[in-house]
């Protein structure tokens, strides 16, 4: 005799997983999750493997993987293969990117320390000056092209 698995409504999945209904719907929209069925009222129903997938998604995100990357891994898994080789390659790429960011942050730290050490050294300030230390840094950068910081990973668009 086969035991039929009990399907859980999205609200219960959200409550048990600690992940909002809105997020679960978004994951489904992206193809990360798939509802097994729907109730007559249209509520999504999920089987118990949804918790494994949600845990995987959250852990992968905490490692810096995007939802698009995670979807690629889940697609490989859904085709019956283990995505471990794909994940390993992507994590190696992340390590390389982090190493680059660390280098750029170290250069930025040195630049900031240099600016701060010269903070008191400004004596004549033209009226049009906003901040002499920053403006001096702009002049220094144009005259000395060795400052090639790539800090785009720090910027957030408003």
C-alpha positions as CSV (number, residue, x, y, z in Angstrom):
1,X,0.0,0.0,0.0
2,X,1.4,3.3,-1.1
3,X,1.4,6.2,1.4
4,X,0.4,9.4,-0.3
5,X,2.6,12.3,0.6
6,X,0.7,15.2,2.3
7,X,1.1,18.4,0.3
8,X,1.5,21.6,2.1
9,X,-0.1,25.0,1.3
10,X,2.3,27.8,0.6
11,X,1.4,29.5,3.9
12,X,2.4,26.5,5.9
13,X,5.6,26.1,3.9
14,X,6.4,29.8,4.6
15,X,5.7,29.3,8.3
16,X,7.8,26.2,8.7
17,X,10.7,27.5,6.6
18,X,10.7,31.0,7.9
19,X,10.7,32.3,4.3
20,X,7.9,34.7,3.3
21,X,5.1,33.7,1.0
22,X,6.1,36.5,-1.3
23,X,9.7,35.1,-1.6
24,X,8.4,31.6,-2.2
25,X,6.2,32.9,-5.0
26,X,9.1,34.8,-6.5
27,X,11.3,31.7,-6.4
28,X,8.5,29.8,-8.2
29,X,8.3,32.6,-10.8
30,X,12.0,32.3,-11.4
31,X,11.7,28.5,-11.7
32,X,13.6,27.7,-8.5
33,X,10.6,26.0,-7.0
34,X,7.6,24.2,-8.6
35,X,4.3,23.7,-6.9
36,X,3.1,20.1,-7.0
37,X,-0.5,21.1,-7.4
38,X,-3.1,23.8,-6.4
39,X,-6.1,23.7,-4.2
40,X,-9.6,24.4,-5.7
41,X,-9.1,27.9,-4.4
42,X,-5.8,28.3,-6.3
43,X,-3.4,28.0,-3.3
44,X,-0.1,26.5,-4.2
45,X,0.6,23.0,-2.8
46,X,4.2,21.8,-2.3
47,X,5.6,18.4,-1.4
48,X,8.2,18.0,1.3
49,X,11.2,18.4,-1.0
50,X,10.4,22.1,-1.1
51,X,12.2,22.4,2.3
52,X,15.4,20.9,0.9
53,X,15.3,23.2,-2.1
54,X,14.6,26.3,0.1
55,X,17.6,25.3,2.3
56,X,19.8,24.9,-0.7
57,X,18.7,28.2,-2.2
58,X,19.4,30.1,1.1
59,X,22.8,28.4,1.7
60,X,23.9,29.1,-1.9
61,X,22.8,32.7,-1.6
62,X,24.8,33.0,1.6
63,X,27.9,31.9,-0.4
64,X,27.4,34.8,-2.8
65,X,25.6,32.9,-5.6
66,X,22.9,34.7,-7.5
67,X,19.4,33.3,-8.0
68,X,20.2,32.8,-11.7
69,X,23.2,30.8,-10.9
70,X,21.3,28.7,-8.3
71,X,18.6,28.1,-10.9
72,X,21.2,26.7,-13.3
73,X,22.4,24.3,-10.6
74,X,18.9,23.2,-9.7
75,X,18.1,22.7,-13.4
76,X,21.1,20.3,-13.6
77,X,19.9,18.5,-10.5
78,X,16.3,18.3,-12.0
79,X,17.8,16.6,-15.1
80,X,19.1,13.8,-12.8
81,X,22.7,15.0,-12.5
82,X,24.7,16.3,-9.6
83,X,25.7,20.0,-10.1
84,X,28.8,19.8,-7.9
85,X,31.3,20.4,-10.7
86,X,29.3,23.4,-11.9
87,X,29.1,24.7,-8.3
88,X,32.8,24.2,-7.7
89,X,33.7,26.2,-10.8
90,X,31.4,29.0,-9.8
91,X,32.8,29.1,-6.3
92,X,36.3,29.3,-7.7
93,X,35.2,32.3,-9.7
94,X,33.8,33.9,-6.6
95,X,37.1,33.3,-4.7
96,X,39.0,35.0,-7.6
97,X,36.6,38.0,-7.6
98,X,36.8,38.3,-3.8
99,X,40.6,38.3,-4.0
100,X,40.5,41.1,-6.6
101,X,38.1,43.1,-4.4
102,X,40.4,42.6,-1.4
103,X,43.3,44.0,-3.4
104,X,41.2,47.0,-4.5
105,X,40.1,47.6,-0.9
106,X,43.7,47.5,0.3
107,X,44.6,50.1,-2.3
108,X,41.6,52.2,-1.2
109,X,42.6,51.9,2.5
110,X,46.1,53.2,1.7
111,X,44.6,56.1,-0.4
112,X,42.3,57.1,2.5
113,X,45.1,56.9,5.0
114,X,47.2,59.1,2.7
115,X,44.4,61.6,2.4
116,X,43.7,61.6,6.2
117,X,47.4,62.1,7.0
118,X,47.4,65.3,4.9
119,X,44.1,66.6,6.4
120,X,45.8,69.4,8.4
121,X,48.3,70.3,5.7
122,X,45.9,72.5,3.7
123,X,46.5,76.2,4.4
124,X,45.0,78.3,1.6
125,X,41.5,77.4,0.6
126,X,39.9,79.1,-2.4
127,X,36.3,80.2,-1.9
128,X,35.0,77.8,-4.6
129,X,36.5,74.8,-2.8
130,X,34.1,72.2,-1.5
131,X,36.7,70.0,0.4
132,X,40.4,70.6,-0.2
133,X,41.4,67.1,0.7
134,X,39.1,65.5,-1.9
135,X,39.9,68.0,-4.5
136,X,43.6,67.5,-3.9
137,X,43.1,63.8,-4.4
138,X,41.4,64.5,-7.7
139,X,44.3,66.7,-8.8
140,X,46.8,64.0,-7.7
141,X,44.9,61.3,-9.5
142,X,44.9,63.2,-12.8
143,X,48.6,64.0,-12.5
144,X,49.6,60.5,-11.3
145,X,47.7,57.8,-13.2
146,X,48.8,55.0,-10.9
147,X,45.5,55.3,-8.9
148,X,43.4,52.9,-10.9
149,X,40.9,51.8,-8.2
150,X,38.0,49.7,-9.4
151,X,35.5,50.1,-6.6
152,X,32.3,49.6,-8.7
153,X,31.5,46.7,-6.5
154,X,31.1,49.1,-3.5
155,X,28.6,51.5,-5.3
156,X,24.9,51.1,-5.0
157,X,22.6,52.9,-7.4
158,X,19.8,54.9,-5.8
